[in-house]
């Protein structure tokens, strides 16, 4: 269901120290960026520096294919979401990272991502 979750934090370094400590007994580790945590080689929790007025979380849902990402975006707009990134390849995340982003009615950043 979830590909990854992003938390907005006041201080990434302090939060990374905290999550590194509490997730280690669960077999979860930090990645080389210092802000991603999860099973080795597969971070699923990301920490983001919160700016003034930022609120909400980032939820990324796993999509079975690119057509599902496209439908997610179109139906989300019709259901009251706001565009936060049209469907497309996000080359800065990876050559197969196809995603779309919406802001839900409460200000959360919601994503659908297909890695195929």
The first five atom37 places (N, CA, C, CB, O) and aatype in JSON, in Angstrom:
{
  "aatype": [20, 20, 20, 20, 20, 20, 20, 20, 20, 20, 20, 20, 20, 20, 20, 20, 20, 20, 20, 20, 20, 20, 20, 20, 20, 20, 20, 20, 20, 20, 20, 20, 20, 20, 20, 20, 20, 20, 20, 20, 20, 20, 20, 20, 20, 20, 20, 20, 20, 20, 20, 20, 20, 20, 20, 20, 20, 20, 20, 20, 20, 20, 20, 20, 20, 20, 20, 20, 20, 20, 20, 20, 20, 20, 20, 20, 20, 20, 20, 20, 20, 20, 20, 20, 20, 20, 20, 20, 20, 20, 20, 20, 20, 20, 20, 20, 20, 20, 20, 20, 20, 20, 20, 20, 20, 20, 20, 20, 20, 20, 20, 20, 20, 20, 20, 20],
  "atom_mask": [
    [1, 1, 1, 1, 1],
    [1, 1, 1, 1, 1],
    [1, 1, 1, 1, 1],
    [1, 1, 1, 1, 1],
    [1, 1, 1, 1, 1],
    [1, 1, 1, 1, 1],
    [1, 1, 1, 1, 1],
    [1, 1, 1, 1, 1],
    [1, 1, 1, 1, 1],
    [1, 1, 1, 1, 1],
    [1, 1, 1, 1, 1],
    [1, 1, 1, 1, 1],
    [1, 1, 1, 1, 1],
    [1, 1, 1, 1, 1],
    [1, 1, 1, 1, 1],
    [1, 1, 1, 1, 1],
    [1, 1, 1, 1, 1],
    [1, 1, 1, 1, 1],
    [1, 1, 1, 1, 1],
    [1, 1, 1, 1, 1],
    [1, 1, 1, 1, 1],
    [1, 1, 1, 1, 1],
    [1, 1, 1, 1, 1],
    [1, 1, 1, 1, 1],
    [1, 1, 1, 1, 1],
    [1, 1, 1, 1, 1],
    [1, 1, 1, 1, 1],
    [1, 1, 1, 1, 1],
    [1, 1, 1, 1, 1],
    [1, 1, 1, 1, 1],
    [1, 1, 1, 1, 1],
    [1, 1, 1, 1, 1],
    [1, 1, 1, 1, 1],
    [1, 1, 1, 1, 1],
    [1, 1, 1, 1, 1],
    [1, 1, 1, 1, 1],
    [1, 1, 1, 1, 1],
    [1, 1, 1, 1, 1],
    [1, 1, 1, 1, 1],
    [1, 1, 1, 1, 1],
    [1, 1, 1, 1, 1],
    [1, 1, 1, 1, 1],
    [1, 1, 1, 1, 1],
    [1, 1, 1, 1, 1],
    [1, 1, 1, 1, 1],
    [1, 1, 1, 1, 1],
    [1, 1, 1, 1, 1],
    [1, 1, 1, 1, 1],
    [1, 1, 1, 1, 1],
    [1, 1, 1, 1, 1],
    [1, 1, 1, 1, 1],
    [1, 1, 1, 1, 1],
    [1, 1, 1, 1, 1],
    [1, 1, 1, 1, 1],
    [1, 1, 1, 1, 1],
    [1, 1, 1, 1, 1],
    [1, 1, 1, 1, 1],
    [1, 1, 1, 1, 1],
    [1, 1, 1, 1, 1],
    [1, 1, 1, 1, 1],
    [1, 1, 1, 1, 1],
    [1, 1, 1, 1, 1],
    [1, 1, 1, 1, 1],
    [1, 1, 1, 1, 1],
    [1, 1, 1, 1, 1],
    [1, 1, 1, 1, 1],
    [1, 1, 1, 1, 1],
    [1, 1, 1, 1, 1],
    [1, 1, 1, 1, 1],
    [1, 1, 1, 1, 1],
    [1, 1, 1, 1, 1],
    [1, 1, 1, 1, 1],
    [1, 1, 1, 1, 1],
    [1, 1, 1, 1, 1],
    [1, 1, 1, 1, 1],
    [1, 1, 1, 1, 1],
    [1, 1, 1, 1, 1],
    [1, 1, 1, 1, 1],
    [1, 1, 1, 1, 1],
    [1, 1, 1, 1, 1],
    [1, 1, 1, 1, 1],
    [1, 1, 1, 1, 1],
    [1, 1, 1, 1, 1],
    [1, 1, 1, 1, 1],
    [1, 1, 1, 1, 1],
    [1, 1, 1, 1, 1],
    [1, 1, 1, 1, 1],
    [1, 1, 1, 1, 1],
    [1, 1, 1, 1, 1],
    [1, 1, 1, 1, 1],
    [1, 1, 1, 1, 1],
    [1, 1, 1, 1, 1],
    [1, 1, 1, 1, 1],
    [1, 1, 1, 1, 1],
    [1, 1, 1, 1, 1],
    [1, 1, 1, 1, 1],
    [1, 1, 1, 1, 1],
    [1, 1, 1, 1, 1],
    [1, 1, 1, 1, 1],
    [1, 1, 1, 1, 1],
    [1, 1, 1, 1, 1],
    [1, 1, 1, 1, 1],
    [1, 1, 1, 1, 1],
    [1, 1, 1, 1, 1],
    [1, 1, 1, 1, 1],
    [1, 1, 1, 1, 1],
    [1, 1, 1, 1, 1],
    [1, 1, 1, 1, 1],
    [1, 1, 1, 1, 1],
    [1, 1, 1, 1, 1],
    [1, 1, 1, 1, 1],
    [1, 1, 1, 1, 1],
    [1, 1, 1, 1, 1],
    [1, 1, 1, 1, 1],
    [1, 1, 1, 1, 1],
    [1, 1, 1, 1, 1]
  ],
  "atom_positions": [
    [[0.82, -1.18, 0.0], [0.0, 0.0, 0.0], [0.87, 1.26, 0.0], [-0.93, -0.01, 1.2], [0.74, 2.09, -0.9]],
    [[1.75, 1.41, 0.98], [2.6, 2.59, 1.05], [3.94, 2.3, 0.42], [2.77, 3.06, 2.5], [4.53, 1.24, 0.65]],
    [[4.42, 3.23, -0.37], [5.78, 3.15, -0.89], [6.72, 3.81, 0.1], [5.89, 3.8, -2.28], [7.77, 3.27, 0.43]],
    [[6.32, 5.0, 0.58], [7.11, 5.69, 1.6], [6.27, 6.76, 2.27], [8.38, 6.3, 0.99], [5.21, 7.16, 1.78]],
    [[6.76, 7.23, 3.41], [6.12, 8.28, 4.2], [7.16, 9.35, 4.46], [5.52, 7.71, 5.54], [8.32, 9.05, 4.73]],
    [[6.74, 10.6, 4.39], [7.64, 11.71, 4.7], [7.12, 12.5, 5.88], [7.8, 12.63, 3.49], [5.94, 12.84, 5.95]],
    [[8.0, 12.8, 6.81], [7.64, 13.6, 7.98], [8.33, 14.95, 7.89], [8.03, 12.87, 9.3], [9.52, 15.03, 7.6]],
    [[7.57, 16.0, 8.15], [8.16, 17.35, 8.22], [8.64, 17.55, 9.65], [7.12, 18.47, 7.8], [7.88, 17.38, 10.61]],
    [[9.88, 17.92, 9.79], [10.48, 18.06, 11.11], [11.16, 19.42, 11.22], [11.5, 16.93, 11.37], [11.5, 20.04, 10.22]],
    [[11.35, 19.88, 12.45], [11.99, 21.17, 12.69], [13.49, 21.12, 12.44], [11.73, 21.62, 14.11], [14.08, 22.08, 11.93]],
    [[14.11, 19.99, 12.8], [15.56, 19.86, 12.72], [15.87, 18.45, 12.22], [16.25, 20.13, 14.11], [15.77, 17.48, 12.97]],
    [[16.26, 18.34, 10.95], [16.51, 17.02, 10.35], [17.59, 16.27, 11.11], [16.91, 17.17, 8.88], [17.45, 15.06, 11.34]],
    [[18.67, 16.94, 11.5], [19.76, 16.24, 12.19], [19.29, 15.67, 13.52], [20.94, 17.19, 12.43], [19.6, 14.52, 13.84]],
    [[18.55, 16.45, 14.3], [18.06, 15.97, 15.59], [17.07, 14.83, 15.4], [17.39, 17.12, 16.38], [17.1, 13.83, 16.13]],
    [[16.19, 14.97, 14.42], [15.21, 13.91, 14.17], [15.88, 12.65, 13.64], [14.14, 14.39, 13.19], [15.48, 11.54, 13.98]],
    [[16.9, 12.82, 12.8], [17.64, 11.66, 12.28], [18.33, 10.91, 13.41], [18.67, 12.11, 11.23], [18.36, 9.68, 13.42]],
    [[18.88, 11.64, 14.38], [19.5, 11.01, 15.55], [18.45, 10.18, 16.3], [20.13, 12.08, 16.49], [18.7, 9.04, 16.68]],
    [[17.27, 10.78, 16.51], [16.2, 10.1, 17.23], [15.74, 8.84, 16.48], [15.01, 11.05, 17.43], [15.71, 7.75, 17.05]],
    [[15.38, 9.0, 15.19], [14.88, 7.85, 14.44], [15.95, 6.78, 14.25], [14.34, 8.29, 13.09], [15.64, 5.59, 14.25]],
    [[17.2, 7.2, 14.08], [18.28, 6.22, 14.0], [18.36, 5.35, 15.24], [19.61, 6.91, 13.77], [18.59, 4.15, 15.15]],
    [[18.18, 5.98, 16.41], [18.24, 5.24, 17.68], [17.05, 4.32, 17.86], [18.32, 6.22, 18.84], [17.23, 3.16, 18.22]],
    [[15.84, 4.83, 17.63], [14.66, 4.01, 17.93], [14.39, 2.95, 16.87], [13.44, 4.9, 18.06], [13.76, 1.93, 17.17]],
    [[14.86, 3.15, 15.64], [14.6, 2.17, 14.58], [15.66, 1.07, 14.53], [14.53, 2.86, 13.24], [15.4, -0.01, 13.99]],
    [[16.85, 1.33, 15.08], [17.92, 0.34, 15.06], [17.51, -1.0, 15.68], [19.14, 0.88, 15.78], [17.81, -2.04, 15.1]],
    [[16.84, -1.02, 16.84], [16.44, -2.31, 17.4], [15.43, -3.07, 16.54], [15.86, -2.11, 18.78], [15.23, -4.27, 16.71]],
    [[14.79, -2.36, 15.61], [13.8, -2.98, 14.73], [14.43, -3.46, 13.42], [12.67, -1.99, 14.42], [13.74, -3.95, 12.53]],
    [[15.76, -3.31, 13.31], [16.46, -3.76, 12.12], [16.4, -2.75, 10.99], [15.9, -5.06, 11.66], [16.7, -3.1, 9.84]],
    [[16.02, -1.51, 11.28], [15.91, -0.47, 10.27], [17.08, 0.49, 10.4], [14.56, 0.29, 10.39], [17.49, 0.82, 11.51]],
    [[17.62, 0.93, 9.27], [18.84, 1.73, 9.27], [18.67, 3.01, 8.48], [20.0, 0.92, 8.72], [17.73, 3.14, 7.68]],
    [[19.57, 3.96, 8.7], [19.6, 5.19, 7.92], [20.32, 4.97, 6.6], [20.26, 6.3, 8.72], [21.21, 4.13, 6.5]],
    [[19.93, 5.76, 5.6], [20.62, 5.67, 4.31], [21.75, 6.7, 4.26], [19.62, 5.89, 3.14], [21.97, 7.42, 5.23]],
    [[22.44, 6.78, 3.14], [23.61, 7.66, 3.03], [23.25, 9.14, 3.07], [24.36, 7.36, 1.75], [24.11, 9.97, 3.36]],
    [[21.98, 9.49, 2.79], [21.59, 10.9, 2.82], [21.44, 11.4, 4.26], [20.28, 11.11, 2.07], [21.51, 12.61, 4.51]],
    [[21.24, 10.48, 5.19], [21.03, 10.83, 6.57], [19.59, 11.19, 6.9], [21.9, 11.96, 6.93], [19.28, 11.49, 8.06]],
    [[18.71, 11.17, 5.9], [17.32, 11.53, 6.17], [16.32, 10.45, 5.75], [16.98, 12.81, 5.46], [15.11, 10.65, 5.85]],
    [[16.81, 9.31, 5.28], [15.95, 8.2, 4.9], [16.21, 7.0, 5.78], [16.15, 7.83, 3.43], [17.37, 6.71, 6.1]],
    [[15.16, 6.28, 6.19], [15.29, 5.14, 7.1], [14.42, 3.99, 6.61], [14.89, 5.53, 8.54], [13.35, 4.19, 6.04]],
    [[14.89, 2.77, 6.85], [14.12, 1.59, 6.5], [15.01, 0.37, 6.49], [13.44, 1.76, 5.15], [16.12, 0.4, 7.03]],
    [[14.53, -0.71, 5.86], [15.39, -1.88, 5.7], [16.62, -1.49, 4.88], [14.62, -3.05, 5.02], [16.54, -0.57, 4.06]],
    [[17.74, -2.15, 5.09], [18.95, -1.8, 4.33], [18.67, -1.71, 2.83], [20.05, -2.83, 4.6], [18.15, -2.65, 2.22]],
    [[19.03, -0.56, 2.25], [18.86, -0.35, 0.82], [17.45, 0.02, 0.37], [19.28, -1.55, 0.11], [17.21, 0.15, -0.83]],
    [[16.53, 0.18, 1.3], [15.14, 0.44, 0.91], [14.43, 1.37, 1.9], [14.37, -0.87, 0.8], [13.5, 0.95, 2.59]],
    [[14.87, 2.63, 1.97], [14.24, 3.54, 2.93], [12.77, 3.78, 2.62], [14.98, 4.88, 2.95], [12.38, 3.93, 1.46]],
    [[11.95, 3.8, 3.65], [10.52, 4.04, 3.5], [10.04, 5.21, 4.34], [9.75, 2.81, 3.86], [8.89, 5.64, 4.2]],
    [[10.9, 5.73, 5.2], [10.59, 6.9, 6.01], [11.6, 7.98, 5.66], [10.61, 6.57, 7.55], [12.81, 7.75, 5.73]],
    [[11.11, 9.15, 5.27], [11.97, 10.27, 4.9], [11.67, 11.45, 5.79], [11.79, 10.66, 3.41], [10.51, 11.73, 6.1]],
    [[12.71, 12.15, 6.21], [12.57, 13.35, 7.05], [12.83, 14.58, 6.18], [13.55, 13.3, 8.27], [13.82, 14.63, 5.45]],
    [[11.94, 15.55, 6.28], [12.05, 16.79, 5.51], [12.04, 17.97, 6.46], [10.9, 16.91, 4.48], [11.28, 18.0, 7.43]],
    [[12.88, 18.95, 6.19], [12.89, 20.18, 6.97], [11.6, 20.94, 6.71], [14.14, 21.06, 6.62], [11.26, 21.22, 5.56]],
    [[10.87, 21.27, 7.76], [9.61, 22.01, 7.64], [9.92, 23.49, 7.51], [8.68, 21.75, 8.85], [10.69, 24.05, 8.29]],
    [[9.32, 24.12, 6.51], [9.44, 25.57, 6.37], [8.32, 26.25, 7.15], [9.4, 25.98, 4.88], [7.41, 25.6, 7.66]],
    [[8.4, 27.55, 7.23], [7.36, 28.32, 7.92], [6.02, 28.05, 7.25], [7.68, 29.85, 7.92], [5.88, 28.19, 6.04]],
    [[5.04, 27.68, 8.04], [3.7, 27.43, 7.52], [3.48, 26.04, 6.95], [3.39, 28.42, 6.48], [2.35, 25.69, 6.62]],
    [[4.56, 25.24, 6.81], [4.4, 23.87, 6.32], [3.59, 23.06, 7.31], [5.76, 23.2, 6.06], [3.73, 23.22, 8.53]],
    [[2.76, 22.19, 6.78], [2.0, 21.3, 7.65], [1.7, 20.02, 6.9], [0.7, 21.97, 8.15], [1.92, 19.92, 5.69]],
    [[1.21, 19.05, 7.63], [0.84, 17.79, 7.01], [2.01, 16.86, 6.82], [0.18, 18.05, 5.7], [3.15, 17.17, 7.17]],
    [[1.7, 15.72, 6.25], [2.71, 14.7, 5.98], [2.75, 14.42, 4.49], [2.41, 13.4, 6.77], [1.91, 14.91, 3.73]],
    [[3.7, 13.63, 4.09], [3.8, 13.17, 2.71], [3.56, 11.67, 2.72], [5.21, 13.52, 2.08], [4.27, 10.92, 3.39]],
    [[2.55, 11.23, 1.98], [2.25, 9.81, 1.85], [2.39, 9.42, 0.39], [0.82, 9.47, 2.37], [1.81, 10.05, -0.48]],
    [[3.16, 8.39, 0.12], [3.32, 7.88, -1.24], [2.75, 6.48, -1.32], [4.81, 7.9, -1.67], [3.18, 5.58, -0.6]],
    [[1.78, 6.31, -2.19], [1.14, 5.02, -2.39], [1.77, 4.31, -3.58], [-0.38, 5.2, -2.61], [2.1, 4.95, -4.58]],
    [[1.93, 3.01, -3.48], [2.46, 2.2, -4.57], [1.38, 2.0, -5.63], [2.99, 0.84, -4.04], [0.27, 1.56, -5.31]],
    [[1.71, 2.3, -6.87], [0.78, 2.09, -8.0], [1.25, 0.88, -8.8], [0.7, 3.36, -8.91], [2.45, 0.67, -8.97]],
    [[0.3, 0.07, -9.3], [0.7, -1.12, -10.04], [1.28, -0.82, -11.42], [-0.47, -2.03, -10.2], [2.05, -1.62, -11.96]],
    [[0.92, 0.33, -11.99], [1.42, 0.7, -13.31], [1.25, 2.2, -13.5], [0.68, -0.08, -14.42], [0.65, 2.89, -12.68]],
    [[1.79, 2.7, -14.61], [1.75, 4.14, -14.86], [0.34, 4.65, -15.12], [2.63, 4.49, -16.04], [0.01, 5.78, -14.77]],
    [[-0.5, 3.82, -15.72], [-1.89, 4.22, -15.96], [-2.61, 4.49, -14.64], [-2.63, 3.13, -16.77], [-3.45, 5.39, -14.56]],
    [[-2.29, 3.72, -13.62], [-2.91, 3.94, -12.31], [-2.45, 5.27, -11.71], [-2.55, 2.78, -11.35], [-3.24, 5.94, -11.05]],
    [[-1.2, 5.65, -11.95], [-0.72, 6.95, -11.48], [-1.5, 8.07, -12.18], [0.82, 7.11, -11.75], [-1.92, 9.03, -11.54]],
    [[-1.7, 7.93, -13.47], [-2.46, 8.92, -14.23], [-3.89, 9.05, -13.71], [-2.47, 8.56, -15.72], [-4.41, 10.15, -13.54]],
    [[-4.52, 7.91, -13.45], [-5.9, 7.92, -12.93], [-5.96, 8.52, -11.53], [-6.49, 6.5, -12.91], [-6.88, 9.29, -11.22]],
    [[-5.01, 8.18, -10.69], [-4.9, 8.74, -9.34], [-4.94, 10.26, -9.42], [-3.6, 8.26, -8.63], [-5.69, 10.91, -8.68]],
    [[-4.14, 10.82, -10.3], [-4.05, 12.27, -10.42], [-5.36, 12.86, -10.93], [-2.89, 12.66, -11.35], [-5.88, 13.81, -10.35]],
    [[-5.88, 12.31, -12.0], [-7.12, 12.85, -12.59], [-8.3, 12.76, -11.63], [-7.46, 12.1, -13.88], [-9.04, 13.72, -11.46]],
    [[-8.46, 11.61, -11.0], [-9.59, 11.43, -10.07], [-9.41, 12.26, -8.81], [-9.75, 9.95, -9.71], [-10.39, 12.74, -8.24]],
    [[-8.16, 12.42, -8.37], [-7.89, 13.25, -7.2], [-8.25, 14.7, -7.43], [-6.44, 13.14, -6.82], [-8.78, 15.36, -6.54]],
    [[-7.96, 15.2, -8.63], [-8.33, 16.58, -8.97], [-9.85, 16.74, -8.96], [-7.76, 16.98, -10.35], [-10.38, 17.73, -8.44]],
    [[-10.55, 15.78, -9.53], [-12.02, 15.83, -9.56], [-12.63, 15.73, -8.17], [-12.57, 14.72, -10.44], [-13.74, 16.21, -7.93]],
    [[-11.91, 15.1, -7.25], [-12.43, 14.9, -5.89], [-12.03, 16.02, -4.93], [-11.95, 13.56, -5.34], [-12.25, 15.91, -3.73]],
    [[-11.44, 17.08, -5.45], [-11.12, 18.22, -4.6], [-9.66, 18.41, -4.27], [-11.85, 18.11, -3.37], [-9.32, 19.35, -3.56]],
    [[-8.79, 17.55, -4.77], [-7.36, 17.74, -4.54], [-6.81, 18.82, -5.44], [-6.61, 16.44, -4.77], [-7.43, 19.22, -6.42]],
    [[-5.62, 19.3, -5.09], [-4.94, 20.32, -5.9], [-3.68, 19.71, -6.48], [-4.61, 21.58, -5.06], [-2.98, 18.95, -5.82]],
    [[-3.4, 20.06, -7.73], [-2.2, 19.56, -8.4], [-0.95, 20.0, -7.64], [-2.15, 20.05, -9.85], [-0.78, 21.17, -7.32]],
    [[-0.09, 19.03, -7.38], [1.19, 19.32, -6.74], [2.32, 18.65, -7.52], [1.19, 18.83, -5.27], [3.44, 18.51, -7.02]],
    [[2.01, 18.25, -8.77], [2.99, 17.6, -9.64], [2.29, 16.64, -10.58], [4.05, 16.86, -8.81], [1.86, 15.57, -10.16]],
    [[2.19, 17.02, -11.83], [1.5, 16.2, -12.83], [2.21, 14.86, -13.02], [1.41, 16.95, -14.16], [3.4, 14.75, -12.71]],
    [[1.52, 13.84, -13.52], [2.15, 12.54, -13.76], [3.35, 12.66, -14.69], [1.13, 11.55, -14.34], [3.3, 13.36, -15.7]],
    [[4.4, 11.96, -14.35], [5.59, 11.95, -15.2], [6.76, 11.29, -14.5], [5.96, 13.35, -15.6], [6.71, 10.99, -13.31]],
    [[7.82, 11.07, -15.27], [9.05, 10.49, -14.73], [9.76, 11.56, -13.91], [9.98, 9.95, -15.87], [9.9, 12.7, -14.35]],
    [[10.2, 11.19, -12.74], [10.99, 12.07, -11.88], [12.43, 11.58, -11.93], [10.43, 12.1, -10.39], [12.87, 10.81, -11.07]],
    [[13.16, 12.01, -12.95], [14.52, 11.51, -13.2], [15.45, 11.75, -12.02], [15.09, 12.16, -14.45], [16.4, 10.99, -11.82]],
    [[15.2, 12.8, -11.24], [16.07, 13.06, -10.09], [15.89, 12.01, -9.0], [15.78, 14.45, -9.52], [16.76, 11.87, -8.13]],
    [[14.77, 11.26, -9.02], [14.55, 10.16, -8.07], [14.97, 8.82, -8.66], [13.08, 10.1, -7.66], [15.29, 7.89, -7.91]],
    [[14.98, 8.7, -9.98], [15.36, 7.46, -10.64], [14.75, 7.41, -12.04], [14.91, 6.24, -9.82], [13.72, 8.03, -12.29]],
    [[15.39, 6.69, -12.94], [14.94, 6.67, -14.33], [13.58, 5.99, -14.52], [15.96, 5.96, -15.18], [12.91, 6.22, -15.53]],
    [[13.16, 5.18, -13.56], [11.86, 4.5, -13.65], [10.85, 5.04, -12.64], [12.04, 3.01, -13.44], [9.8, 4.44, -12.44]],
    [[11.16, 6.14, -12.02], [10.3, 6.71, -10.96], [9.22, 7.55, -11.62], [11.14, 7.56, -9.95], [9.44, 8.72, -11.94]],
    [[8.04, 6.96, -11.82], [6.9, 7.64, -12.45], [5.9, 7.97, -11.35], [6.24, 6.75, -13.58], [5.41, 7.07, -10.67]],
    [[5.6, 9.24, -11.18], [4.78, 9.64, -10.04], [3.91, 10.85, -10.38], [5.66, 9.95, -8.84], [4.14, 11.57, -11.35]],
    [[2.91, 11.05, -9.54], [2.07, 12.24, -9.57], [1.81, 12.64, -8.13], [0.73, 11.99, -10.35], [1.78, 11.8, -7.23]],
    [[1.63, 13.94, -7.9], [1.45, 14.49, -6.56], [0.19, 15.34, -6.49], [2.68, 15.32, -6.15], [-0.13, 16.08, -7.41]],
    [[-0.5, 15.22, -5.38], [-1.68, 16.03, -5.09], [-1.57, 16.56, -3.67], [-2.98, 15.21, -5.28], [-0.95, 15.95, -2.81]],
    [[-2.19, 17.71, -3.44], [-2.38, 18.2, -2.09], [-3.82, 17.9, -1.73], [-2.05, 19.74, -1.95], [-4.74, 18.34, -2.42]],
    [[-4.03, 17.15, -0.64], [-5.4, 16.8, -0.25], [-6.08, 18.0, 0.42], [-5.4, 15.57, 0.7], [-5.42, 19.01, 0.68]],
    [[-7.37, 17.91, 0.71], [-8.08, 19.05, 1.29], [-7.53, 19.55, 2.62], [-9.51, 18.7, 1.47], [-7.84, 20.67, 3.04]],
    [[-6.71, 18.73, 3.31], [-6.15, 19.15, 4.58], [-4.69, 19.59, 4.49], [-6.25, 18.02, 5.57], [-4.06, 19.87, 5.51]],
    [[-4.16, 19.67, 3.28], [-2.79, 20.15, 3.1], [-1.72, 19.09, 3.08], [-2.48, 21.09, 4.16], [-0.53, 19.41, 3.05]],
    [[-2.1, 17.81, 3.1], [-1.12, 16.73, 3.02], [-0.67, 16.54, 1.58], [-1.7, 15.41, 3.58], [-1.46, 16.7, 0.65]],
    [[0.59, 16.21, 1.39], [1.14, 15.93, 0.06], [0.99, 14.43, -0.18], [2.65, 16.38, -0.05], [1.59, 13.61, 0.51]],
    [[0.17, 14.07, -1.18], [-0.15, 12.67, -1.47], [0.4, 12.33, -2.84], [-1.68, 12.41, -1.39], [0.2, 13.07, -3.8]],
    [[1.07, 11.2, -2.93], [1.74, 10.78, -4.16], [1.33, 9.37, -4.52], [3.27, 10.87, -4.0], [1.08, 8.53, -3.65]],
    [[1.26, 9.1, -5.83], [1.2, 7.73, -6.34], [2.47, 7.52, -7.14], [-0.1, 7.47, -7.22], [2.84, 8.39, -7.94]],
    [[3.14, 6.38, -6.95], [4.41, 6.13, -7.62], [4.45, 4.71, -8.16], [5.58, 6.36, -6.67], [4.05, 3.76, -7.5]],
    [[4.94, 4.6, -9.4], [5.19, 3.32, -10.04], [6.67, 3.28, -10.38], [4.29, 3.12, -11.33], [7.2, 4.21, -10.97]],
    [[7.32, 2.2, -10.01], [8.76, 2.07, -10.24], [9.09, 1.14, -11.4], [9.44, 1.57, -8.98], [10.2, 0.61, -11.5]],
    [[8.11, 0.94, -12.27], [8.31, 0.05, -13.44], [8.52, 0.86, -14.7], [7.1, -0.9, -13.64], [8.7, 0.3, -15.78]]
  ]
}
